[in-house]
Amino acid sequence: MANRTERKLTGSGGRFIMIGAPLVVIGIVLALLLDHNWVGIGVTLAVLGAIPTVVGIALTLFAGVNRHARKDRPFA
């Protein structure tokens, strides 16, 4: 059962990262290359892309912690 949970968390985390990372990159490019109103639009797009990226990273890390805890080894 633990393997299935880890696979689901890792798959969902990867999907969230793939959704958010391009938005972050596009937003940063818009903010750096263009002027005036496009800077605000680029920053907004980067922030909106950062939210699913952070969620995806958290899910992937949680799956890694779950895998490590299942091995019955101490963390420290």
C-alpha positions in Angstrom: 0.0 0.0 0.0 2.9 2.4 0.7 4.3 2.0 -2.7 1.0 3.0 -4.3 0.8 6.1 -2.1 4.3 7.1 -3.0 3.6 6.6 -6.7 0.5 8.7 -6.5 2.3 11.5 -4.6 5.2 11.5 -6.9 3.0 11.5 -10.0 0.9 14.3 -8.8 3.9 16.3 -7.7 5.5 15.9 -11.1 2.3 17.0 -12.8 2.1 20.1 -10.6 5.7 21.0 -11.4 5.2 20.6 -15.1 2.2 22.9 -14.9 3.8 25.6 -12.8 7.4 25.8 -14.1 6.6 27.0 -17.6 4.4 29.8 -16.2 7.2 30.9 -13.9 9.7 31.0 -16.7 7.4 32.9 -19.0 6.5 35.4 -16.2 10.2 36.0 -15.5 11.0 36.5 -19.1 8.1 39.0 -19.5 9.2 40.9 -16.4 12.8 41.1 -17.5 12.5 41.9 -21.2 9.5 44.2 -21.4 8.7 47.6 -19.8 5.9 49.2 -17.8 2.7 47.2 -17.6 4.3 44.0 -18.8 6.5 43.9 -15.7 3.5 43.6 -13.5 1.9 41.1 -15.7 5.1 39.0 -15.8 5.4 39.1 -12.0 1.8 38.1 -11.6 2.2 35.2 -14.0 5.4 34.1 -12.2 3.7 34.2 -8.8 0.7 32.3 -10.1 3.1 29.7 -11.6 5.1 29.4 -8.4 2.1 28.2 -6.4 1.6 24.8 -8.2 5.4 24.5 -8.5 5.8 24.7 -4.7 2.9 22.3 -4.2 4.6 19.8 -6.6 7.9 20.1 -4.8 6.2 19.5 -1.5 4.4 16.4 -2.7 7.6 15.0 -4.2 9.5 15.7 -1.0 6.7 14.1 1.1 6.9 11.0 -1.1 10.6 10.8 -0.5 10.2 11.2 3.3 7.5 8.5 3.2 9.9 6.1 1.3 12.7 6.8 3.8 10.4 6.3 6.8 9.3 2.9 5.4 12.9 1.6 5.4 13.0 1.6 9.2 16.2 3.6 9.3 16.7 6.6 11.7 16.5 10.1 10.1 19.3 11.6 12.1 
